[in-house]
Amino acid sequence: MKNLIDILELSTEELDELIALAEDIIARPEKYRESCRYKKLATLFFEPSTRTRLSFEAAMYELGGQVLSVSSGSSSSAAKGESVADTAKTVSCYADIIAMRHPKEGAPLVAAMNATVPVINAGDGGHNHPTQTLADLLTIWREKGRITGLTIGLCGDLKFGRTVHSLIAAMARYPGNRFVLISPEELKLPSYVKKDVLKNRNIPYTQTTDLEGALPELDILYMTRVQRERFFNEEDYLRLKDSYILTPEKLEKASKTLSILHPLPRVNEISVGVDADPRAVYFKQVLNGKYMRMALILKMLEVEV
Ligand code: NCD
């Protein structure tokens, strides 16, 4: 695996291997403590991040490696007008592997085409976010004991939510999964995702605006934040931002074995009253993200353990 730009670059066998490796890391962390000694990860984040950047960095430290970090565009030469290609060539001189987040769709791909070390897409605009999907898959696996035969509801901003696009692409390749797409009309899943990932491959899905109506049939509920930074005008955002607010009362209609995921950050879409519900697993998902990023770094650096 040279780069990870799109989750579809990983076969389901490779995804299963990453999950198995993450499970081994969880069970035997001491075995991996020196695995990346003398290796450096560069995190280049040109958009805000808490979990993704810090979990990549924690992952590398826990593997015994070191980290170089650009945590905002304004603190690097990008602010002087340097291209993504030149940045990638430069950082390749210092680091063994790069994780990049960028507001422009395709920027990590351009970086990968110019870097001489592996590049991981840590989120590109409203497009993809493959390593969040790795966190989501490990969470589903650990909660359900399988990634197959599930009814997955995705709720909120399905248009701009890059985590949604990558998760649907991954889950659609495992047999027996079906999707319930819950969003306001204006924030529906982009037609390219619907066509390429679902329709062309005869994956069952339904679309609705009604969260409460959909809840009883779901095994997984994946809530998302309305992506303010991708809107063209603030008025539209303000009108749509509170379209869905999950509360303990609404959850009374849901299955006792539902798992509630959210890539975070949350704004209003899950009330804090839900956090104590054992079905709420979004903070476990945060921790799972670190373990899957550890597994990914080991695979991409081809470290023998
Ligand atoms: C997500 C992202 O950046 O796309 N956050 C994350 O990486 N955990 C989701 C979001 O920002 O809404």
Residues whose N, C-alpha, C, O or C-beta is under 5 A from the ligand:
A	BS01	NCD	R51 T52 G123 H129 Q132 R162 T163 R225 P263 L264 P265
